[in-house]
């Protein structure tokens, strides 16, 4: 496997798990005015990082020596 693509893919997967952990840790809170405060941006960011990591791992597999 091409080491650069493999390490990039693993870094993307680690960042995706960090986004999921941050989302689970922050939780949701209801403000005094009744507005829900939640980090919804972390969900699609983790999906994007998973897709990028999978793409890099496929590239590493295709370009293996």
C-alpha positions in Angstrom: 0.0 0.0 0.0 1.1 3.5 -0.6 2.0 4.7 2.9 1.0 8.3 2.4 -2.5 7.5 1.3 -2.9 4.9 4.0 -1.8 7.3 6.8 -4.0 10.0 5.4 -7.0 7.7 5.4 -6.3 6.6 9.0 -6.0 10.3 10.0 -9.4 11.0 8.4 -11.0 8.1 10.2 -9.5 9.3 13.5 -10.8 12.8 12.9 -14.2 11.5 12.1 -14.3 9.6 15.4 -13.1 12.7 17.2 -16.1 14.6 15.6 -18.5 11.9 16.8 -17.0 11.9 20.3 -17.2 15.7 20.5 -20.8 15.6 19.4 -21.6 13.0 22.0 -19.7 14.9 24.7 -21.3 18.3 24.0 -24.9 17.0 24.0 -27.8 19.3 23.6 -29.0 22.1 25.8 -32.1 24.2 25.8 -31.6 27.9 26.2 -33.7 30.2 28.4 -35.5 31.5 25.4 -36.4 27.9 24.3 -33.8 27.6 21.5 -32.1 24.2 21.1 -28.3 24.5 21.1 -26.6 21.5 19.5 -23.5 21.0 17.4 -25.2 19.7 14.3 -22.2 20.6 12.0 -20.1 17.8 13.5 -22.4 15.1 12.0 -22.0 15.8 8.3 -18.3 16.7 8.9 -17.8 13.2 10.3 -19.5 11.7 7.3 -17.3 13.7 5.0 -14.2 12.6 6.8 -15.3 9.0 6.6 -15.8 9.3 2.9 -12.4 10.9 2.4 -10.8 8.3 4.5 -12.4 5.5 2.6 -11.4 7.1 -0.7 -7.8 7.4 0.5 -7.7 3.8 1.6 -9.1 2.7 -1.8 -6.4 4.7 -3.5 -3.7 3.2 -1.3 -5.0 -0.3 -2.2 -5.1 0.5 -5.9 -1.5 2.0 -5.9 0.0 -0.8 -3.8 3.4 -2.1 -5.0 
